[in-house]
Amino acid sequence: MADILAFKKPKAAKKHRGNTLCRRGFHKWVVVDTPFDSRQGRLLTRYRCERCGEEKIEARSR
């Protein structure tokens, strides 16, 4: 005879793991690249969140 598997509904915590942190502003930023902006004369840093993929750019001031 075959074994009977119980199919359970995934818990909400496991289903939304990581996404709730990003929705509340706790992103996991990783540096993607650092291009130079010739118009402003500044070095830019581009960040991308590992969980949700949102991007932000910061300019280094003098």
C-alpha positions in Angstrom: 0.0 0.0 0.0 1.0 3.6 -0.6 1.7 6.0 2.2 -1.0 8.7 2.8 0.4 12.2 2.8 -1.3 14.9 4.8 -1.5 18.2 2.8 -1.3 21.1 5.1 -2.0 24.8 4.4 1.3 26.8 4.8 1.3 29.1 7.9 1.1 32.8 7.3 4.5 33.4 8.8 6.2 31.0 6.3 4.2 32.3 3.4 5.1 35.9 3.9 8.6 35.3 5.2 10.9 38.4 4.5 8.1 40.4 2.7 6.7 41.8 5.9 10.1 43.2 6.9 10.4 45.1 3.6 6.8 46.5 3.8 7.7 48.0 7.2 10.9 49.6 6.0 13.5 47.0 7.1 15.1 46.2 3.7 18.2 44.2 3.3 20.4 46.5 1.1 23.2 45.2 -1.0 25.6 47.4 -3.1 25.0 46.8 -6.8 27.5 49.3 -8.4 29.1 52.7 -7.9 28.9 54.9 -11.0 30.3 58.4 -11.3 27.8 61.2 -12.1 29.7 63.7 -14.2 26.9 66.4 -14.0 27.0 66.7 -10.2 30.7 65.5 -9.9 29.8 62.9 -7.3 30.2 59.2 -6.8 26.8 57.5 -6.7 26.1 54.2 -4.9 23.2 52.0 -6.1 21.6 49.7 -3.6 19.2 46.8 -4.2 17.1 44.9 -1.6 17.8 41.2 -1.6 14.3 40.3 -0.6 12.0 42.5 -2.7 14.2 44.0 -5.4 13.6 47.6 -4.6 16.4 50.0 -5.5 17.7 53.2 -4.0 20.6 55.5 -5.1 22.7 57.6 -2.7 25.1 60.4 -3.7 28.2 60.9 -1.5 28.5 64.5 -0.4 31.8 66.4 -0.1 
